[in-house]
Amino acid sequence: MKFCTLLSHSLERVVKPNVAYLRECGLGDCDIAKLCTARPRLIASNPEHVQAMVTCAENIGVPRGSVMFRHALLAVSSLGKEEFLLGCSARVEYLRNTFRWTDAEVNIAVSKYPSVLNRSKESLQRRSEFLISEMGLGPPYIAHRPVILGLSLEGRLRPRYYAVKFLQKNGLLKCDPSYYTVFKESDLVFKKKFIHSHKEDAPHLEKDYNAACKGEVPTNFRFT
């Protein structure tokens, strides 16, 4: 069962002190319950380790009592013990180098989207190559909108970028849209705004877009 970890630890020596400490950190019972459900081993960890996780969360720019504090703890608790005991410094350094961020920018990115700490190095590298090298987005732009790093590269970011670029190249857009908005919109809204509304001028666009979502690169989406 999911809560076997909790049941196997002392309520008095481990669980209760951790719950009390998390309350001191500004988490309500509802937040603690969500943490317990998502990561039972966090509540059942050595109290010193829980304190180290809190310190790590604060070091990456997420203060106690903030809206993202629970999410930061969840992200930190998913790392290896050695990593959070070292304050997540290796992860933060990798993010800084991969996305060419300043210290301030990496703090902004992680504080807005703590789950970026749990992305694999390969995943982050591929997104950096696409967003910065191919699309030409600036590091500050990404730092202030880090949630896009959690979106599917092949299933969302790349095909939507190709579709919008095709429309721009062919003069079918009245103004350049925000790529953050393009990436964040639901599939239904995106298709309505950028695919279906151009059926007459670009009858092949939907087919090309669907192919791109499957990992293909249609001829119309090959830009030089």
Secondary structure, 3 states (H helix, E strand, C coil): CCCHHHHCCCHHHHHHHHHHHHHHCCCCHHHHHHHHHHCHHHHCCCHHHHHHHHHHHHHCCCCCCCCCHHHHHHHHHCCCHHHHHCCCHHHHHHHHHHCCCCHHHHHHHHHHCHHHHHCCHHHHHHHHHHHHHHCCCCHHHHHCCHHHHHCCHHHHHHHHHHHHHHHHHCCCCCCCCCHHHHHHCCHHHHHHHHHHHHCCCCCCHHHHHHHHHCCCCCHHHCCC
